[in-house]
Structure formats: structure tokens, C-alpha cells
């Protein structure tokens, strides 16, 4: 009997407050900086920003989790595993997954833990949970939820981060099914540490946060330009490796749900593959850059607009600071 781990459903959450490009253009014009070309390359129009006095990554994760459970009419009692993903967690301990479990009124025997792989985190989590479910006969349904508030830690004089980041969360429900040709298929990874010191949060390191001599600037995200030429060449190589070993081509894929860090770079990959641009959903224009949640916010859009239907092949891809990249293949 063939066992598969299927993507039962996906849902997202974003705050109510939307801020468009005009605010950031004016903000940086006052500093003598023109960010029009930057916003065009990144693909930014709007982004949702939380009320930081009321919302954090945990509260957003709970809302996204409730949204996906409501869609499939499940409760917390139906979940055998809950995994929370974030590079901006509200707490180091206890794990946010435990708090999500409590909010969903989950069952006592559930497996709950947090994961951080920076911006590739949700892809890593879905891949690792899928493999764990295949190996463990007691796990039938799992919730994976990613939530990020990168903007909270951006420096207001740094254009790439402050004008680009948005707050958001995405949640998926994974379900074990027998005798189906859908579900998780394969994944591939690539690590390149040449830029390990370029993107760091907090810039000073956690051990120095209590040092009174450390400036507020050093407690925020450090973001230096990274040479992306090799990164995008490796993206194509990584995805081609994944497809080749599963006897597929890019023409078999209905949607490429990528990190939303840069629209320009998404379209570079699309051109390298010589595929229809519609196969590469771009939602960073609406949500801003939401880190680890962003590939599945793109997936949610593709499902909601019926670009992706049950039985379609989907490739997910992202890269996290450091850097570690992953591509994952699903048949939805």
C-alpha cells in the first residue's frame, strides 16, 4: 500500500494596516535617496504592517492556524503535530508551537516544536515534517505555520529592508493518505556559506543584547548586499536536479512558488526556464516580503485563483541567510 503526505489546504493571515509605496518613497526622499528603481526591481506596491503594541509573530501564527483549520472543518484535536517556523519568534522559550497548541486546544499526545532556518524555514519544515510523517505511523495530520515580522527589526535608514518587508503568516495542513498519487515527492538542498556574515539578526548577537554600550542599530537586522549571480544560477541547477531525478521537466510544473524577496530575480529564473510568467506567482507586490511565509503565501494565491488545482505539480523554492537553499516538489 502506497502512503503519501498530501497538502490538504493552505491559509494565510496578514494585519489590517496596509501601507503603499508612497510612504516609503517620501520617507527616503527626505534622506536624499530615490528608491523608485529598488521598489520596481523588488516588486513592491503594498505591504501589511502589524500594530506592534498588539500583534506579534505568535498572535499572527495562531490566526493563520485557525484559518486553515476552519477551511477544512478540523480542530486542534485532529492534529498529531504542530510545527512553528520563524526567524523573528516572540519568545525563545517556551516554544511558540506550545502556545499555538494551547490556542487550538490540541491533544496531549501531539508533537510540538519550533524551527528556524531563516527565510527558507517553511519549506524546510514542510519537507522535514512530510518525511517524519512517512516514517511515523502515529502521525496522520500535521500543522506547519510560519510567521514573520521582519519589518519590526529593520533600520529606518536602510532602504532594502525598511521599504520591502511586510508582516504576514501562512499555514498548511499536511495529511497522510493511502493509495493516492498526490503529495510530497522530493526535495533538494544547497548550502553556500560565503555570505554568512552579510545578513544577521540581531546584528550584535543575542549574547550582547543586554550590553548597555550596544546601540539600537546593532540590535536590529544587518543587511549587506549579497552577490546574487551565483545564487540564481544555483537555483536553476537545484530545481533541474530535483526534476531530473523525478523524470519531470519544467513544462510539467503548474506553479513555481518562490521566495518573494525579489520579483526581478523570480523573473530571471522564469526566463532561464523559458516558461510562462503566469507559472511564477508574485504576491510580494501585495504583502511585501514576508520571509519564510512568502513561498506559501504565493501558493495560497495560486490555489485561491485556481491557477493550481488538485493533481498539479508545484515546485517550492527559497533561500535563507547564510545561506541555505531548498527546492521541494509536491503534487497538489
TIVEX-12337 format. One record per residue (C-alpha): residue in one letter; residue number from 1; z, y, x. Coordinates in steps of 0.25 Angstrom, whole numbers, plus 5000, padded with zeros to 4 digits. Example, Ala and Ser with C-alpha at 12.3 -4.5 7.8 and 13.67 -1.06 7.14 Angstrom:
! TIVEX-12337
[r "A"; 1; [5031; 4982; 5049]]
[r "S"; 2; [5029; 4996; 5055]]
//
This chain:
! TIVEX-12337
[r "X"; 1; [5000; 5000; 5000]]
[r "X"; 2; [4996; 5014; 5006]]
[r "X"; 3; [5006; 5024; 5006]]
[r "X"; 4; [5003; 5039; 5006]]
[r "X"; 5; [5010; 5052; 5007]]
[r "X"; 6; [5004; 5062; 4997]]
[r "X"; 7; [5005; 5077; 4995]]
[r "X"; 8; [5010; 5077; 4981]]
[r "X"; 9; [5010; 5092; 4980]]
[r "X"; 10; [5012; 5105; 4987]]
[r "X"; 11; [5018; 5119; 4983]]
[r "X"; 12; [5021; 5132; 4989]]
[r "X"; 13; [5031; 5143; 4988]]
[r "X"; 14; [5030; 5158; 4992]]
[r "X"; 15; [5039; 5170; 4990]]
[r "X"; 16; [5035; 5180; 4979]]
[r "X"; 17; [5033; 5192; 4988]]
[r "X"; 18; [5018; 5194; 4993]]
[r "X"; 19; [5014; 5204; 5004]]
[r "X"; 20; [5000; 5207; 5007]]
[r "X"; 21; [4993; 5211; 5020]]
[r "X"; 22; [4994; 5226; 5017]]
[r "X"; 23; [5009; 5226; 5020]]
[r "X"; 24; [5007; 5219; 5034]]
[r "X"; 25; [4995; 5228; 5037]]
[r "X"; 26; [5003; 5240; 5035]]
[r "X"; 27; [5015; 5235; 5042]]
[r "X"; 28; [5007; 5232; 5055]]
[r "X"; 29; [4999; 5245; 5054]]
[r "X"; 30; [5012; 5253; 5055]]
[r "X"; 31; [5013; 5245; 5068]]
[r "X"; 32; [4999; 5249; 5073]]
[r "X"; 33; [4994; 5235; 5070]]
[r "X"; 34; [4981; 5231; 5062]]
[r "X"; 35; [4983; 5217; 5056]]
[r "X"; 36; [4971; 5216; 5047]]
[r "X"; 37; [4964; 5206; 5056]]
[r "X"; 38; [4976; 5198; 5058]]
[r "X"; 39; [4978; 5196; 5043]]
[r "X"; 40; [4963; 5193; 5041]]
[r "X"; 41; [4964; 5182; 5052]]
[r "X"; 42; [4977; 5176; 5047]]
[r "X"; 43; [4972; 5177; 5033]]
[r "X"; 44; [4984; 5185; 5027]]
[r "X"; 45; [4983; 5193; 5014]]
[r "X"; 46; [4997; 5190; 5007]]
[r "X"; 47; [5010; 5183; 5011]]
[r "X"; 48; [5022; 5180; 5003]]
[r "X"; 49; [5035; 5185; 5009]]
[r "X"; 50; [5049; 5180; 5005]]
[r "X"; 51; [5061; 5188; 5001]]
[r "X"; 52; [5069; 5184; 5013]]
[r "X"; 53; [5082; 5188; 5006]]
[r "X"; 54; [5080; 5177; 4996]]
[r "X"; 55; [5069; 5167; 5002]]
[r "X"; 56; [5069; 5159; 5014]]
[r "X"; 57; [5061; 5146; 5018]]
[r "X"; 58; [5071; 5137; 5011]]
[r "X"; 59; [5070; 5144; 4998]]
[r "X"; 60; [5055; 5144; 4999]]
[r "X"; 61; [5055; 5129; 5002]]
[r "X"; 62; [5063; 5126; 4990]]
[r "X"; 63; [5053; 5133; 4981]]
[r "X"; 64; [5041; 5127; 4987]]
[r "X"; 65; [5048; 5113; 4986]]
[r "X"; 66; [5051; 5116; 4971]]
[r "X"; 67; [5037; 5120; 4969]]
[r "X"; 68; [5031; 5107; 4974]]
[r "X"; 69; [5041; 5098; 4967]]
[r "X"; 70; [5039; 5106; 4953]]
[r "X"; 71; [5024; 5103; 4955]]
[r "X"; 72; [5025; 5088; 4955]]
[r "X"; 73; [5038; 5088; 4946]]
[r "X"; 74; [5047; 5082; 4957]]
[r "X"; 75; [5061; 5085; 4960]]
[r "X"; 76; [5069; 5085; 4973]]
[r "X"; 77; [5074; 5071; 4969]]
[r "X"; 78; [5060; 5066; 4971]]
[r "X"; 79; [5059; 5070; 4986]]
[r "X"; 80; [5063; 5060; 4997]]
[r "X"; 81; [5061; 5070; 5008]]
[r "X"; 82; [5061; 5085; 5009]]
[r "X"; 83; [5056; 5092; 5022]]
[r "X"; 84; [5057; 5107; 5024]]
[r "X"; 85; [5048; 5114; 5034]]
[r "X"; 86; [5049; 5128; 5040]]
[r "X"; 87; [5049; 5136; 5053]]
[r "X"; 88; [5058; 5146; 5046]]
[r "X"; 89; [5069; 5138; 5040]]
[r "X"; 90; [5080; 5145; 5033]]
[r "X"; 91; [5090; 5136; 5040]]
[r "X"; 92; [5091; 5127; 5052]]
[r "X"; 93; [5101; 5119; 5045]]
[r "X"; 94; [5103; 5113; 5035]]
[r "X"; 95; [5088; 5109; 5033]]
[r "X"; 96; [5081; 5117; 5022]]
[r "X"; 97; [5076; 5103; 5017]]
[r "X"; 98; [5090; 5100; 5013]]
[r "X"; 99; [5091; 5113; 5005]]
[r "X"; 100; [5077; 5110; 4999]]
[r "X"; 101; [5083; 5097; 4995]]
[r "X"; 102; [5095; 5103; 4988]]
[r "X"; 103; [5086; 5113; 4981]]
[r "X"; 104; [5077; 5102; 4976]]
[r "X"; 105; [5089; 5093; 4972]]
[r "X"; 106; [5084; 5082; 4981]]
[r "X"; 107; [5089; 5068; 4982]]
[r "X"; 108; [5100; 5064; 4992]]
[r "X"; 109; [5091; 5054; 5000]]
[r "X"; 110; [5080; 5064; 5003]]
[r "X"; 111; [5075; 5066; 5017]]
[r "X"; 112; [5076; 5081; 5020]]
[r "X"; 113; [5073; 5089; 5033]]
[r "X"; 114; [5067; 5101; 5039]]
[r "X"; 115; [5055; 5102; 5048]]
[r "X"; 116; [5050; 5113; 5057]]
[r "X"; 117; [5036; 5112; 5064]]
[r "X"; 118; [5033; 5127; 5063]]
[r "X"; 119; [5020; 5130; 5055]]
[r "X"; 120; [5015; 5116; 5055]]
[r "X"; 121; [5028; 5111; 5049]]
[r "X"; 122; [5024; 5108; 5035]]
[r "X"; 123; [5012; 5099; 5040]]
[r "X"; 124; [5021; 5092; 5050]]
[r "X"; 125; [5031; 5090; 5039]]
[r "X"; 126; [5022; 5084; 5029]]
[r "X"; 127; [5016; 5075; 5039]]
[r "X"; 128; [5029; 5070; 5044]]
[r "X"; 129; [5035; 5068; 5030]]
[r "X"; 130; [5022; 5061; 5026]]
[r "X"; 131; [5023; 5051; 5038]]
[r "X"; 132; [5038; 5050; 5035]]
[r "X"; 133; [5035; 5046; 5020]]
[r "X"; 134; [5025; 5036; 5024]]
[r "X"; 135; [5036; 5029; 5033]]
[r "X"; 136; [5048; 5030; 5024]]
[r "X"; 137; [5047; 5022; 5011]]
[r "X"; 138; [5059; 5031; 5005]]
[r "X"; 139; [5051; 5044; 5005]]
[r "X"; 140; [5042; 5046; 4993]]
[r "X"; 141; [5042; 5061; 4991]]
[r "X"; 142; [5044; 5072; 5001]]
[r "X"; 143; [5044; 5087; 5000]]
[r "X"; 144; [5039; 5095; 5012]]
[r "X"; 145; [5041; 5110; 5011]]
[r "X"; 146; [5038; 5121; 5021]]
[r "X"; 147; [5043; 5135; 5020]]
[r "X"; 148; [5041; 5147; 5030]]
[r "X"; 149; [5046; 5162; 5031]]
[r "X"; 150; [5039; 5165; 5044]]
[r "X"; 151; [5038; 5180; 5040]]
[r "X"; 152; [5053; 5181; 5040]]
[r "X"; 153; [5053; 5179; 5055]]
[r "X"; 154; [5040; 5188; 5058]]
[r "X"; 155; [5042; 5200; 5066]]
[r "X"; 156; [5036; 5212; 5058]]
[r "X"; 157; [5028; 5217; 5070]]
[r "X"; 158; [5021; 5204; 5073]]
[r "X"; 159; [5008; 5204; 5064]]
[r "X"; 160; [5004; 5189; 5065]]
[r "X"; 161; [5017; 5185; 5059]]
[r "X"; 162; [5022; 5196; 5050]]
[r "X"; 163; [5009; 5199; 5043]]
[r "X"; 164; [5006; 5184; 5042]]
[r "X"; 165; [5018; 5176; 5038]]
[r "X"; 166; [5022; 5173; 5023]]
[r "X"; 167; [5033; 5165; 5017]]
[r "X"; 168; [5030; 5152; 5010]]
[r "X"; 169; [5033; 5137; 5007]]
[r "X"; 170; [5025; 5125; 5004]]
[r "X"; 171; [5030; 5111; 4999]]
[r "X"; 172; [5023; 5098; 4998]]
[r "X"; 173; [5027; 5085; 4991]]
[r "X"; 174; [5023; 5072; 4998]]
[r "X"; 175; [5023; 5059; 4990]]
[r "X"; 176; [5022; 5045; 4995]]
[r "X"; 177; [5011; 5037; 4987]]
[r "X"; 178; [5005; 5023; 4987]]
[r "X"; 179; [4991; 5019; 4987]]
[r "X"; 180; [4985; 5033; 4987]]
[r "X"; 181; [4974; 5039; 4997]]
[r "X"; 182; [4981; 5052; 4997]]
[r "X"; 183; [4992; 5058; 5006]]
[r "X"; 184; [4995; 5061; 5021]]
[r "X"; 185; [4985; 5055; 5030]]
[r "X"; 186; [4987; 5060; 5045]]
[r "X"; 187; [4991; 5071; 5054]]
[r "X"; 188; [4989; 5076; 5068]]
[r "X"; 189; [4997; 5085; 5077]]
[r "X"; 190; [4994; 5094; 5089]]
[r "X"; 191; [5004; 5101; 5098]]
[r "X"; 192; [5001; 5112; 5108]]
[r "X"; 193; [5013; 5120; 5114]]
[r "X"; 194; [5006; 5131; 5121]]
[r "X"; 195; [5011; 5141; 5111]]
[r "X"; 196; [5025; 5136; 5109]]
[r "X"; 197; [5031; 5150; 5113]]
[r "X"; 198; [5021; 5158; 5104]]
[r "X"; 199; [5027; 5156; 5090]]
[r "X"; 200; [5043; 5155; 5089]]
[r "X"; 201; [5053; 5157; 5078]]
[r "X"; 202; [5063; 5163; 5081]]
[r "X"; 203; [5057; 5169; 5094]]
[r "X"; 204; [5071; 5169; 5101]]
[r "X"; 205; [5074; 5155; 5097]]
[r "X"; 206; [5085; 5151; 5088]]
[r "X"; 207; [5096; 5150; 5098]]
[r "X"; 208; [5094; 5165; 5101]]
[r "X"; 209; [5095; 5170; 5086]]
[r "X"; 210; [5109; 5173; 5088]]
[r "X"; 211; [5107; 5181; 5101]]
[r "X"; 212; [5110; 5196; 5097]]
[r "X"; 213; [5101; 5200; 5108]]
[r "X"; 214; [5089; 5193; 5102]]
[r "X"; 215; [5080; 5203; 5094]]
[r "X"; 216; [5076; 5201; 5079]]
[r "X"; 217; [5061; 5200; 5085]]
[r "X"; 218; [5065; 5188; 5093]]
[r "X"; 219; [5071; 5181; 5081]]
[r "X"; 220; [5058; 5181; 5074]]
[r "X"; 221; [5045; 5173; 5076]]
[r "X"; 222; [5038; 5175; 5089]]
[r "X"; 223; [5023; 5174; 5087]]
[r "X"; 224; [5013; 5176; 5098]]
[r "X"; 225; [4998; 5174; 5097]]
[r "X"; 226; [4994; 5159; 5100]]
[r "X"; 227; [4980; 5155; 5105]]
[r "X"; 228; [4975; 5148; 5093]]
[r "X"; 229; [4962; 5144; 5099]]
[r "X"; 230; [4967; 5130; 5103]]
[r "X"; 231; [4975; 5129; 5090]]
[r "X"; 232; [4963; 5129; 5081]]
[r "X"; 233; [4955; 5120; 5090]]
[r "X"; 234; [4966; 5110; 5089]]
[r "X"; 235; [4967; 5112; 5074]]
[r "X"; 236; [4953; 5107; 5073]]
[r "X"; 237; [4956; 5095; 5083]]
[r "X"; 238; [4969; 5091; 5075]]
[r "X"; 239; [4962; 5091; 5062]]
[r "X"; 240; [4950; 5084; 5067]]
[r "X"; 241; [4959; 5073; 5073]]
[r "X"; 242; [4966; 5071; 5060]]
[r "X"; 243; [4953; 5070; 5052]]
[r "X"; 244; [4946; 5061; 5062]]
[r "X"; 245; [4957; 5051; 5063]]
[r "X"; 246; [4957; 5050; 5047]]
[r "X"; 247; [4942; 5049; 5046]]
[r "X"; 248; [4940; 5063; 5040]]
[r "X"; 249; [4933; 5076; 5042]]
[r "X"; 250; [4935; 5090; 5038]]
[r "X"; 251; [4926; 5088; 5027]]
[r "X"; 252; [4935; 5078; 5021]]
[r "X"; 253; [4947; 5088; 5020]]
[r "X"; 254; [4948; 5097; 5008]]
[r "X"; 255; [4958; 5107; 5014]]
[r "X"; 256; [4964; 5111; 5027]]
[r "X"; 257; [4977; 5117; 5025]]
[r "X"; 258; [4981; 5124; 5037]]
[r "X"; 259; [4992; 5133; 5042]]
[r "X"; 260; [4989; 5147; 5037]]
[r "X"; 261; [4992; 5155; 5049]]
[r "X"; 262; [4978; 5160; 5051]]
[r "X"; 263; [4966; 5160; 5041]]
[r "X"; 264; [4957; 5163; 5053]]
[r "X"; 265; [4961; 5151; 5060]]
[r "X"; 266; [4960; 5142; 5047]]
[r "X"; 267; [4946; 5146; 5046]]
[r "X"; 268; [4943; 5144; 5061]]
[r "X"; 269; [4947; 5129; 5058]]
[r "X"; 270; [4939; 5129; 5046]]
[r "X"; 271; [4927; 5134; 5054]]
[r "X"; 272; [4929; 5123; 5065]]
[r "X"; 273; [4929; 5112; 5054]]
[r "X"; 274; [4917; 5119; 5047]]
[r "X"; 275; [4924; 5117; 5033]]
[r "X"; 276; [4924; 5125; 5021]]
[r "X"; 277; [4934; 5136; 5022]]
[r "X"; 278; [4940; 5132; 5008]]
[r "X"; 279; [4946; 5120; 5014]]
[r "X"; 280; [4955; 5129; 5022]]
[r "X"; 281; [4965; 5135; 5012]]
[r "X"; 282; [4970; 5148; 5017]]
[r "X"; 283; [4983; 5153; 5010]]
[r "X"; 284; [4989; 5162; 5021]]
[r "X"; 285; [4982; 5173; 5014]]
[r "X"; 286; [4991; 5172; 5002]]
[r "X"; 287; [5004; 5166; 5009]]
[r "X"; 288; [5004; 5172; 5023]]
[r "X"; 289; [5007; 5162; 5034]]
[r "X"; 290; [5018; 5152; 5029]]
[r "X"; 291; [5019; 5144; 5041]]
[r "X"; 292; [5022; 5129; 5039]]
[r "X"; 293; [5020; 5130; 5024]]
[r "X"; 294; [5006; 5136; 5025]]
[r "X"; 295; [4997; 5124; 5026]]
[r "X"; 296; [5003; 5118; 5013]]
[r "X"; 297; [5002; 5132; 5006]]
[r "X"; 298; [4987; 5131; 5009]]
[r "X"; 299; [4987; 5116; 5004]]
[r "X"; 300; [4995; 5121; 4991]]
[r "X"; 301; [4984; 5131; 4989]]
[r "X"; 302; [4973; 5121; 4991]]
[r "X"; 303; [4979; 5111; 4981]]
[r "X"; 304; [4982; 5122; 4971]]
[r "X"; 305; [4968; 5128; 4971]]
[r "X"; 306; [4963; 5113; 4970]]
[r "X"; 307; [4955; 5114; 4984]]
[r "X"; 308; [4963; 5102; 4987]]
[r "X"; 309; [4964; 5090; 4977]]
[r "X"; 310; [4971; 5077; 4978]]
[r "X"; 311; [4963; 5068; 4987]]
[r "X"; 312; [4959; 5079; 4996]]
[r "X"; 313; [4961; 5079; 5011]]
[r "X"; 314; [4969; 5090; 5017]]
[r "X"; 315; [4972; 5094; 5031]]
[r "X"; 316; [4984; 5102; 5035]]
[r "X"; 317; [4986; 5109; 5048]]
[r "X"; 318; [4995; 5119; 5054]]
[r "X"; 319; [5001; 5122; 5068]]
[r "X"; 320; [5015; 5126; 5071]]
[r "X"; 321; [5021; 5135; 5082]]
[r "X"; 322; [5022; 5129; 5095]]
[r "X"; 323; [5012; 5123; 5092]]
[r "X"; 324; [5011; 5110; 5084]]
[r "X"; 325; [4999; 5108; 5074]]
[r "X"; 326; [4997; 5097; 5064]]
[r "X"; 327; [4986; 5093; 5055]]
[r "X"; 328; [4988; 5084; 5043]]
[r "X"; 329; [4979; 5076; 5034]]
[r "X"; 330; [4982; 5073; 5019]]
[r "X"; 331; [4974; 5068; 5007]]
[r "X"; 332; [4980; 5076; 4996]]
//
